[in-house]
Amino acid sequence: MTGIPLAAPYLDTSADELSFALGLSAHDALAVTEVETTAGLTVELRLLGASHQVFAGPVRETVACLPGGSRRLPETVTEEFPGWVYRFTARVEHHPQTEFARRVAEVRATAQGRADALCGVFPGDADAVTALAMDRGPGVGWRTWHTYPHTGHVVATHTRMEKR
């Protein structure tokens, strides 16, 4: 199995429960890694029991199962921060069970052996994973995946920050 075995319950139990927020304080993390970017930002990838947080300069992105007050997971968000333009996209993929296992293996392989990525495997199902990985390209970017074995859903997000 590729990924960090997590000794924590799987708190976001469906794609429909995910919400999105910018600017939240740090939640308790199950795993954290920091990445220095060529753009001069330190990016902190944070794996939560309820999904993920990424802190990059002025941005504090949270995609997680959050109590009230947060907005449902949007397809796109564009925001301006001091010196940066932030762009976020999310999509929900649905896979039949045979394809789902293959897709989860791809997600795990994306993060395997990389110092700029995290992949957590939740107890009870080897296909219940949350993964985060830095994305190469202009500016600063990252991708995340949240998998839901009982429904065959994979929530994939992509974030890009570019200097203004």
C-alpha positions as CSV (number, residue, x, y, z in Angstrom):
1,M,0.0,0.0,0.0
2,T,1.4,3.4,-1.0
3,G,0.6,6.1,1.5
4,I,0.7,7.0,5.2
5,P,-1.5,4.6,7.2
6,L,-3.7,6.9,9.3
7,A,-4.9,6.0,12.8
8,A,-7.8,8.3,12.6
9,P,-11.4,7.9,11.6
10,Y,-12.5,8.9,8.1
11,L,-14.5,12.1,8.9
12,D,-15.6,13.2,5.4
13,T,-17.8,10.3,4.3
14,S,-19.1,11.6,1.0
15,A,-18.3,14.1,-1.7
16,D,-21.5,15.9,-0.8
17,E,-20.2,16.7,2.7
18,L,-17.2,18.6,1.5
19,S,-17.2,22.4,1.8
20,F,-14.7,25.1,0.9
21,A,-13.3,27.9,2.9
22,L,-10.5,30.5,2.6
23,G,-8.8,32.0,5.7
24,L,-9.6,29.4,8.4
25,S,-7.1,28.8,11.2
26,A,-5.1,25.6,11.3
27,H,-7.1,22.4,12.1
28,D,-5.5,19.5,13.8
29,A,-3.4,17.7,11.1
30,L,-2.7,14.0,10.7
31,A,0.4,14.8,8.6
32,V,2.1,18.0,7.4
33,T,4.9,18.7,4.9
34,E,6.4,22.0,3.9
35,V,7.6,22.8,0.4
36,E,9.8,25.8,-0.6
37,T,8.8,27.0,-4.0
38,T,10.8,28.8,-6.6
39,A,8.3,31.7,-6.3
40,G,9.6,32.4,-2.8
41,L,6.6,30.9,-0.9
42,T,6.6,28.2,1.6
43,V,3.6,25.9,1.0
44,E,2.3,23.8,3.9
45,L,0.3,20.7,2.8
46,R,-1.9,19.5,5.7
47,L,-3.7,16.2,5.7
48,L,-6.8,16.3,8.0
49,G,-9.2,13.6,9.2
50,A,-11.8,15.7,7.5
51,S,-9.8,16.2,4.3
52,H,-7.1,18.9,3.7
53,Q,-5.7,22.4,4.2
54,V,-3.0,24.2,2.2
55,F,-1.3,27.3,3.5
56,A,0.6,29.3,0.9
57,G,1.7,32.8,1.7
58,P,-1.6,34.8,2.2
59,V,-3.8,31.8,1.2
60,R,-5.3,29.4,3.7
61,E,-7.4,26.9,1.7
62,T,-9.6,24.3,3.4
63,V,-11.6,21.6,1.7
64,A,-13.2,19.5,4.4
65,C,-16.3,18.4,6.1
66,L,-16.9,21.6,8.1
67,P,-19.7,22.6,10.4
68,G,-22.0,25.4,9.2
69,G,-20.9,28.7,7.8
70,S,-18.7,27.3,5.0
71,R,-19.8,27.1,1.4
72,R,-20.4,23.9,-0.4
73,L,-17.5,22.8,-2.6
74,P,-17.6,25.1,-5.7
75,E,-16.5,24.2,-9.2
76,T,-14.4,27.4,-9.4
77,V,-13.1,30.2,-7.3
78,T,-11.0,33.2,-8.2
79,E,-9.8,35.5,-5.5
80,E,-7.2,38.3,-5.3
81,F,-4.7,38.3,-2.4
82,P,-1.9,40.8,-1.9
83,G,0.5,40.2,-4.8
84,W,-1.3,37.0,-6.0
85,V,-4.3,35.8,-8.0
86,Y,-5.7,32.6,-6.6
87,R,-7.6,30.1,-8.8
88,F,-9.3,27.0,-7.5
89,T,-11.2,24.3,-9.4
90,A,-12.9,21.2,-8.2
91,R,-14.7,18.3,-10.0
92,V,-16.4,15.2,-8.7
93,E,-15.6,12.0,-10.7
94,H,-17.8,8.9,-10.5
95,H,-16.2,5.5,-11.3
96,P,-17.6,2.0,-11.4
97,Q,-15.9,-0.1,-8.7
98,T,-13.4,-1.7,-11.2
99,E,-12.3,1.7,-12.5
100,F,-12.4,3.2,-9.0
101,A,-9.6,1.0,-7.7
102,R,-7.5,1.9,-10.8
103,R,-8.1,5.6,-10.2
104,V,-7.1,5.4,-6.6
105,A,-3.9,3.6,-7.6
106,E,-3.1,6.5,-10.0
107,V,-3.7,9.0,-7.1
108,R,-1.4,7.0,-4.8
109,A,1.3,6.8,-7.5
110,T,1.1,10.6,-8.0
111,A,2.2,11.1,-4.4
112,Q,4.6,8.2,-4.0
113,G,8.1,9.0,-3.1
114,R,7.7,12.7,-3.4
115,A,8.9,15.1,-0.7
116,D,6.3,17.7,-2.0
117,A,3.3,15.4,-1.6
118,L,1.2,13.6,1.1
119,C,-1.1,10.6,0.7
120,G,-3.0,9.3,3.7
121,V,-4.8,6.0,3.8
122,F,-7.7,5.8,6.2
123,P,-8.5,2.7,8.3
124,G,-11.1,0.2,7.1
125,D,-10.6,0.6,3.4
126,A,-7.3,0.8,1.5
127,D,-9.1,2.9,-1.2
128,A,-10.1,5.6,1.3
129,V,-7.4,8.1,0.7
130,T,-6.7,11.8,0.7
131,A,-3.7,13.0,-1.3
132,L,-2.0,16.4,-1.9
133,A,0.8,17.1,-4.3
134,M,2.5,20.2,-5.6
135,D,1.9,20.9,-9.2
136,R,4.5,22.1,-11.6
137,G,3.8,25.0,-13.9
138,P,3.7,28.8,-13.7
139,G,3.3,30.4,-10.3
140,V,2.6,28.1,-7.4
141,G,0.1,25.2,-7.6
142,W,-1.2,22.0,-6.0
143,R,-3.6,19.2,-6.6
144,T,-5.7,17.2,-4.2
145,W,-7.8,14.0,-4.3
146,H,-10.4,12.7,-1.9
147,T,-11.7,9.2,-2.5
148,Y,-14.9,7.7,-1.4
149,P,-14.9,3.9,-1.9
150,H,-18.6,3.3,-1.0
151,T,-19.8,5.6,-3.7
152,G,-17.0,5.4,-6.3
153,H,-16.5,9.2,-6.1
154,V,-13.1,10.9,-6.4
155,V,-13.1,14.7,-5.7
156,A,-10.1,16.2,-7.6
157,T,-9.1,19.8,-6.9
158,H,-6.5,22.0,-8.6
159,T,-5.2,25.3,-7.3
160,R,-2.9,27.8,-9.0
161,M,-1.5,31.1,-7.6
162,E,0.1,33.5,-9.9
163,K,1.9,36.8,-9.1
164,R,0.0,39.9,-10.0
